[in-house]
Amino acid sequence: MFTIEHDYDATVVTLVDEGAAPLKEDVIINAFDDCVTISQFDPRTDEVVRITLSLTQLRDLEAALDLPEGIYQLRKG
């Protein structure tokens, strides 16, 4: 299950784990004009872990999900 909210400066997608236990904490994705942040609460440390991806890194991740093992470099055109 997931939710989508449009805030003033970001689109926020929340991914909610469903199914058999053990379930993972919600993943929150904030899409800004210049980057994307991914955060998730870590119950072991009692802290939120946050990763920031540039738009180039996000593009590379999107491409990587559909490719086999290897080393790649995306080029324009």
N, C-alpha and C positions, 0 to 999 in steps of 0.2 A: 504494500500500500504506500502511496506517496501523496503529498500535498504540494500545491504550488501557490505562492503568494507573491504579489507584486508590491514591493515597498517603494519608497520615494527614490532610493538610489540603487536598488538591487532587486533581482528576482530571486526568491528563496524557495528552494525545493527541499522538502524533508522526506527522507526515505525511512519508513517504519518497517522493522523486521517482523514478519509474520510466519506462522508455522509452528513446528514442533520446538519445544525447549531443547537446549538453551537458546534464548533469543539474544541478539546483539542490540546495543544501544542505537537510538535513532542517528542517522547521518544527515547533517544539515549542509546544504550546498548554497552558497551565496554567489550569484553571478553579477559582477559589477561591470562597468564599461571597460576596465583595463586588466581585470584579473578575476579568478574564481577562487573562493575559499571553501574548504571542506573541513567540517568539524564533527567530532564525536566525543561524547563523555567516556572517559576511561575509569571504570569503577575500581580498578586496582590502585590507581594513584589519586582518585577522587578529583581529577582535573579534566578539563576539556582539551583535547589535542586538536590543533588546527594546522592545516597545510594550505599554502597559497600557491596557485598555479598561474603562470602568465597565460595569455591567450594562445601563444605559440605552443606552450606545453600542453594546453588543453586540446589543441588541434592535433598534436602528435599522439596524445592518448587516444583520441577518437579513431585515428587511423590505425593505431597499434592493436586495437580490439578486433580488427578484421584481418590481420596479417599473421602469417606463420612466423616461427622463430627466425631471428636474423637481426641485422643492423640496417637501419633505414634512415634516409634523410629526405624529407619532403621538400619539393621545389615548386615554385610558382610557375604556372603556365605549362 
